[in-house]
């Protein structure tokens, strides 16, 4: 793939998902644009995490479509970091090199790419340690390092700092900003409104499985259009 060939914009059209007799998402129309960091907000049960999993390709929608600009490259050009990192029973380096192996990178490139990721995320001293024995913040840094090593154009982040202390949260936010400076477009869920204000260029606000409002972050936080968003920002929106 040429460096200038972008899988964005991503167009989410008429997206719906139902399970167990419940409509969990319905009629979602949203565009993810290159270079615009998108934060997905909403109360618990709004469908935020489900939306990210469908966009990443982990779950098929019941209706509608996720339309990448270059679908033939989409699987390799986007990644996902979860609230609870999914790590293998391997060393820190082993987790990195395994992901690069699955991406079919040559052995020599795998090693150099893993070295760069370890240095970039401050994990060099932990390279030989079992990944699952690290602290929560260290594990999340490894998950970010693994995603970064694969050179994604788009990175989905599902509440990546929800279980971290302030110092670890600041480290992850700094990593997200630095990746954005390198051209990685983040699509992120969070319950931390301060974090959303710090990181978002755009906001998509979900409530009860529907996209209630989508706007530039500055406009959303200054003067949300919908009553639901105003209540949410005031801390008064019930499920």
C-alpha positions in Angstrom: 0.0 0.0 0.0 1.4 3.4 -0.9 1.9 5.8 2.0 -0.7 8.2 0.6 -3.4 5.6 0.2 -5.8 6.2 3.0 -8.6 3.9 4.2 -10.4 7.0 5.4 -12.9 8.5 5.4 -14.9 5.7 7.0 -18.6 6.0 6.4 -21.0 4.3 8.8 -24.4 4.1 7.0 -27.7 3.0 8.5 -25.9 0.8 11.0 -28.1 -1.3 13.3 -27.5 -4.2 15.6 -30.0 -6.4 17.5 -29.5 -9.3 19.9 -31.6 -11.2 22.3 -34.7 -9.4 21.2 -33.2 -6.0 21.9 -32.3 -3.2 19.5 -28.9 -2.2 20.7 -28.0 0.2 17.8 -30.3 1.7 15.3 -29.9 4.0 12.4 -26.3 5.1 13.0 -25.0 7.4 10.3 -21.5 8.8 11.0 -18.3 9.7 9.1 -14.8 9.3 10.5 -12.4 11.6 8.8 -8.6 11.4 8.5 -6.8 13.5 11.1 -9.9 14.2 13.2 -9.8 12.5 16.6 -13.3 11.2 17.3 -14.5 10.6 20.9 -17.8 8.6 21.3 -19.7 9.7 24.4 -22.9 8.5 26.1 -24.2 6.9 29.2 -23.7 3.2 30.1 -25.6 1.0 27.7 -25.7 3.6 24.9 -23.9 1.3 22.5 -20.5 2.9 22.4 -18.3 -0.2 22.8 -20.5 -2.1 20.4 -20.2 0.5 17.8 -16.4 0.3 18.0 -16.4 -3.5 17.8 -18.6 -3.4 14.7 -16.4 -0.8 13.0 -13.3 -2.8 13.8 -14.9 -5.9 12.2 -15.3 -8.0 15.4 -19.1 -8.1 15.1 -21.3 -8.0 12.0 -24.1 -5.5 12.0 -27.7 -6.6 11.7 -28.3 -3.9 9.1 -26.4 -1.1 7.4 -22.7 -1.1 6.6 -19.2 0.0 7.6 -17.7 1.4 4.4 -14.0 2.0 4.3 -12.6 4.1 1.5 -10.1 1.3 0.6 -11.7 -1.9 2.0 -9.0 -4.1 0.6 -6.5 -2.5 3.0 -8.8 -1.9 6.0 -8.1 -5.0 8.0 -4.3 -4.3 8.1 -4.5 -0.5 8.4 -6.6 -0.3 11.6 -6.3 -1.7 15.1 -8.1 -1.7 18.5 -7.1 -1.3 22.1 -9.5 -2.6 24.7 -10.3 -1.4 28.3 -8.8 -4.7 29.5 -5.7 -5.5 27.4 -5.8 -8.9 25.7 -2.2 -10.2 26.3 -0.7 -13.6 25.5 1.2 -15.7 28.0 4.5 -14.5 26.6 7.0 -11.9 27.5 6.5 -8.2 26.6 8.7 -8.6 23.6 7.0 -11.9 22.7 3.6 -10.1 22.6 5.0 -7.5 20.2 6.8 -9.9 17.9 3.8 -12.3 17.8 1.5 -9.5 16.6 4.1 -8.6 13.9 4.4 -12.2 12.9 0.6 -12.5 12.4 0.9 -9.4 10.1 3.5 -11.4 8.1 6.4 -8.9 8.6 9.9 -10.4 7.9 11.7 -11.6 11.0 14.4 -8.9 10.9 11.8 -6.2 10.5 9.8 -7.7 13.4 12.7 -7.4 15.7 13.5 -3.8 14.8 9.9 -2.8 14.9 9.5 -4.4 18.4 12.7 -2.6 19.6 11.2 0.7 18.4 7.9 0.1 20.1 9.6 -0.9 23.4 11.6 2.3 23.3 8.7 4.5 22.3 6.5 3.3 25.2 9.1 3.1 27.9 9.0 -0.7 28.1 12.7 -1.6 27.3 13.5 -2.6 30.9 10.4 -4.9 30.9 11.0 -6.6 27.6 11.8 -10.0 29.0 9.1 -10.0 31.8 5.8 -11.9 31.5 3.3 -9.5 30.1 0.5 -10.6 32.3 2.4 -9.9 35.5 2.8 -6.2 34.8 0.7 -3.5 36.4 -2.5 -2.3 34.7 -0.8 0.8 33.4 2.1 -1.1 32.0 -0.2 -3.6 30.3 -2.1 -0.8 28.6 1.1 0.7 27.4 2.0 -2.6 25.9 -1.3 -2.8 24.2 -0.7 0.7 22.8 2.8 -0.3 21.8 1.6 -3.4 20.0 -1.0 -1.4 18.1 1.5 1.3 17.2 4.1 -1.3 16.0 1.6 -2.4 13.3 1.5 1.2 11.9 -2.3 1.7 11.8 -4.0 4.5 10.1 -7.0 4.2 12.4 -6.9 3.1 16.1 -10.1 2.2 18.0 -9.7 2.7 21.7 -12.4 1.4 24.0 -12.1 3.3 27.4 -8.3 2.7 27.4 -7.8 4.5 30.7 -10.9 3.5 32.6 -9.0 1.4 35.2 -5.8 3.4 35.4 -4.5 5.8 38.0 -3.9 9.5 37.0 -0.2 9.0 36.1 -0.9 6.0 33.9 -3.8 7.9 32.3 -1.6 10.8 31.5 0.9 8.5 29.9 -1.8 6.9 27.7 -3.2 10.3 26.7 0.3 11.5 25.8 0.7 8.4 23.6 -2.6 9.1 21.9 -1.7 12.7 21.2 1.7 11.7 19.8 0.2 9.1 17.5 -2.3 11.7 16.3 0.7 14.0 15.5 2.0 11.1 13.3 -1.3 10.9 11.4 -3.1 8.1 13.3 -6.8 8.8 13.6 -8.2 7.7 16.9 -11.9 6.7 17.5 -12.2 6.5 21.3 -14.9 5.9 23.9 -14.5 7.4 27.4 -16.6 8.3 30.4 -14.1 11.0 31.4 -15.4 14.3 30.1 -12.1 16.0 30.9 -10.3 13.5 28.8 -12.8 14.0 26.0 -12.2 17.7 26.1 -8.4 17.2 26.0 -8.3 14.7 23.1 -11.4 15.2 20.9 -11.6 17.0 17.6 -15.1 15.6 17.0 -17.7 14.1 19.3 -20.4 11.5 18.6 -23.0 11.3 21.3 -25.0 8.1 21.6 -28.1 7.5 23.8 -30.2 4.3 23.8 -28.5 3.0 20.7 -29.0 6.0 18.6 -26.7 8.8 17.4 -28.3 11.8 19.0 -25.6 14.4 18.1 -22.4 14.6 16.1 -20.4 17.8 16.1 -17.0 19.4 16.4 -15.8 19.0 20.0 -15.6 22.7 20.7 -19.2 23.3 19.6 -20.5 20.2 21.4 -19.0 21.1 24.8 -19.9 24.8 24.4 -23.5 24.5 23.2 -24.8 21.0 22.6 -27.9 21.0 20.4 -29.8 18.0 21.9 -31.6 18.0 25.2 -30.0 14.6 25.9 -26.5 15.9 25.4 -27.1 18.9 27.6 -28.4 16.7 30.4 -25.5 14.3 29.9 -22.9 17.1 30.3 -24.7 18.3 33.4 -24.6 14.8 34.9 -28.4 14.5 34.9 -29.1 12.1 32.0 -30.7 8.8 33.2 -30.4 5.7 31.1 
